[in-house]
Amino acid sequence: MPDALLFRADIAIQEARKLRDERDAIARHGEMIRSECRRALLASYTVRTEVRGYQEDKEQGRQLAPGAD
């Protein structure tokens, strides 16, 4: 009887390790996705800022010298 109990305990320990490893892998994957999203948002913000600056420069150029593009 103790052998069967030890066998079942060993199986439970192995399954717990697998679940813990899967959980850790999912957490790492989630963190990677969050990092990529942060980088994409930063890149988007940078591009929008550059476009806004370009538009402002263009508008100021028109005010200083109408007809010049």
QUIKAZI-V73080 format. One record per residue. N is the residue number from 1. RES is the residue in one small letter. PSI is psi in whole degrees, -180 to 180 (* if undefined). NEAR is the number of other ideal C-beta (glycine too) atoms within 8 Angstrom. Layout:
((N/RES/PSI/NEAR) (N/RES/PSI/NEAR))
This chain:
((1/m/-44/4) (2/p/-32/5) (3/d/-42/6) (4/a/-40/7) (5/l/-44/8) (6/l/-38/8) (7/f/-46/8) (8/r/-38/8) (9/a/-40/8) (10/d/-43/8) (11/i/-43/8) (12/a/-40/8) (13/i/-43/8) (14/q/-43/8) (15/e/-39/8) (16/a/-40/8) (17/r/-43/8) (18/k/-46/8) (19/l/-41/8) (20/r/-41/8) (21/d/-42/8) (22/e/-44/8) (23/r/-44/8) (24/d/-40/8) (25/a/-41/8) (26/i/-40/8) (27/a/-42/8) (28/r/-42/8) (29/h/-43/8) (30/g/-41/8) (31/e/-39/8) (32/m/-43/8) (33/i/-44/8) (34/r/-41/8) (35/s/-43/8) (36/e/-40/8) (37/c/-42/8) (38/r/-43/8) (39/r/-41/8) (40/a/-41/8) (41/l/-41/8) (42/l/-43/8) (43/a/-42/8) (44/s/-45/8) (45/y/-42/8) (46/t/-45/8) (47/v/-44/8) (48/r/-39/8) (49/t/-42/8) (50/e/-41/8) (51/v/-43/8) (52/r/-43/8) (53/g/-41/8) (54/y/-45/8) (55/q/-42/8) (56/e/-43/8) (57/d/-41/8) (58/k/-43/9) (59/e/-41/8) (60/q/-36/8) (61/g/-38/10) (62/r/-37/10) (63/q/-35/6) (64/l/-38/5) (65/a/90/6) (66/p/140/5) (67/g/-7/5) (68/a/127/6) (69/d/*/4))
